[in-house]
Amino acid sequence: MTPRADTPARTSASSEPRIRRFIAAVAVTGAVASGAALVLGGPQTALSVLVGGAIATANLWALARIVTALLPTDEGTARAQSRVGWALVGVLKMLALLTLLWLLMRHGIVSPLPLFVGLGALPIGIAIGSLVRDRGGP
């Protein structure tokens, strides 16, 4: 079945320029914060911030992929789609994220506060990405 002419085709999350811009902004924000942490707090602090920034970037990438995969392509699919599927994916992703964070802190790989500073790259990077204008558009 081909999409109708008035219905936008579904694209992958990684090919959407705005999503790529947000992911890049989050990654750059995490790297800059890690550099600042290296100067201000030393190598262990910088590692924790870098890991937090990497988790924030991976979390945004995974969320974009999940949402793109689960979005319905037409009206019939939208009606048949189960809200339970959305809830299950969201719960599983959140449990995986919390488990990863707990394991990293439990085994002393990262320090909690600098890790959460690195996770702060997500909202900051999204805000920066939304301010950066796409120069290729009309």
C-alpha positions in Angstrom: 0.0 0.0 0.0 1.5 3.4 -1.0 1.0 6.5 1.1 -1.5 9.0 -0.2 -0.2 12.2 -1.8 -1.5 14.4 1.0 0.0 12.1 3.7 3.6 12.7 4.6 5.8 9.7 4.3 7.3 8.3 7.4 11.0 8.9 7.6 13.5 7.3 9.9 14.5 9.3 13.0 18.1 9.4 12.0 17.3 10.9 8.6 15.2 13.8 10.0 17.4 16.9 10.0 15.8 18.4 13.1 16.2 15.2 15.1 19.8 14.9 14.0 20.4 18.5 15.0 18.9 17.9 18.5 21.0 14.7 19.0 24.1 16.5 17.9 23.4 19.4 20.2 22.9 17.1 23.2 26.2 15.3 22.3 28.1 18.6 22.0 26.6 19.9 25.2 27.7 16.7 27.0 31.3 17.0 25.6 31.6 20.6 26.6 30.3 19.9 30.1 32.8 17.0 30.3 35.6 19.4 29.3 34.6 21.9 31.9 34.4 19.1 34.5 37.9 18.0 33.6 39.3 21.5 34.3 37.2 22.1 37.4 37.0 18.6 39.0 39.5 16.2 37.5 39.4 13.1 35.4 36.9 11.1 37.5 34.4 13.9 37.5 34.9 14.4 33.8 34.4 10.7 33.1 31.1 10.8 35.1 29.9 13.9 33.2 30.9 12.3 29.9 29.0 9.1 30.7 25.9 11.1 31.7 26.1 13.1 28.4 26.5 9.9 26.4 23.5 8.3 28.2 21.5 11.5 27.5 22.5 11.4 23.8 21.7 7.6 23.5 18.4 8.1 25.3 17.3 10.8 22.9 18.4 8.7 19.9 16.5 5.7 21.2 13.4 7.7 21.9 13.4 9.2 18.4 13.8 5.7 16.9 11.0 4.2 19.1 8.6 7.1 18.3 9.3 6.9 14.6 8.8 3.1 14.6 5.5 3.3 16.5 3.9 6.2 14.7 1.0 5.0 12.5 1.4 5.6 8.8 -2.3 5.8 8.0 -5.7 6.2 9.7 -6.5 2.5 9.8 -3.3 1.7 11.5 -3.9 4.5 14.0 -7.2 3.0 15.0 -5.8 -0.5 15.4 -2.8 0.6 17.3 -2.9 -0.3 21.0 -2.1 2.2 23.7 -0.8 -0.7 25.7 2.1 -1.0 23.3 3.2 2.6 23.8 3.0 2.1 27.6 5.0 -1.1 27.5 7.7 0.4 25.4 7.9 3.5 27.6 8.1 1.4 30.8 10.7 -1.0 29.4 12.9 1.9 28.2 12.6 3.7 31.6 13.5 0.5 33.5 16.5 -0.1 31.2 17.7 3.5 31.8 17.2 3.3 35.6 18.9 -0.1 35.7 21.9 1.2 33.8 22.2 4.2 36.0 22.0 2.1 39.2 24.6 -0.3 37.9 27.0 2.5 37.0 26.7 4.1 40.4 26.5 0.8 42.4 29.8 -0.4 41.0 31.5 2.9 41.5 32.2 3.5 37.8 30.7 7.0 38.0 29.9 9.5 40.7 26.2 10.3 41.1 26.3 14.1 41.0 28.6 14.6 38.0 26.6 11.8 36.2 23.4 13.8 36.7 25.2 17.0 35.5 26.0 15.1 32.3 22.4 13.9 32.0 21.5 17.6 32.1 22.9 17.8 28.6 19.6 16.5 27.4 17.3 19.4 28.1 20.1 21.9 27.5 21.0 20.3 24.2 17.4 20.2 23.1 17.0 23.9 24.0 20.1 24.8 22.0 19.0 22.6 19.1 15.7 24.3 19.0 17.4 27.7 18.8 19.7 26.7 15.9 17.9 27.5 12.7 18.0 25.1 9.8 19.7 27.2 7.0 18.8 24.7 4.3 15.1 25.3 4.4 13.0 28.1 2.8 
